[in-house]
């Protein structure tokens, strides 16, 4: 899971242009203005491409994507279920 966390955090830092000390695994990336709606779309694309998981419409809820930890847990659940693209 640490590998997934690192990739997610790296992507957020690369696309949001904030400094590394502004994003922790539990930072609420949307509530704190680090990412916006376009950032949300880019995160979905990144997850689908990088981890070969398909994000269903009913999974597009804030609780799945609000932090690095939430995104990591979402990806881990998808990979365990075997929902790969």
Secondary structure, 3 states (H helix, E strand, C coil): CHHHHHHHHHHHHHHHCCCHHHCCCCCCCCCCCCCCHHHHHHHHHHHHHHHCECCCHHHCCHHHHCCHHHHHHHHHHHHHHCCEC
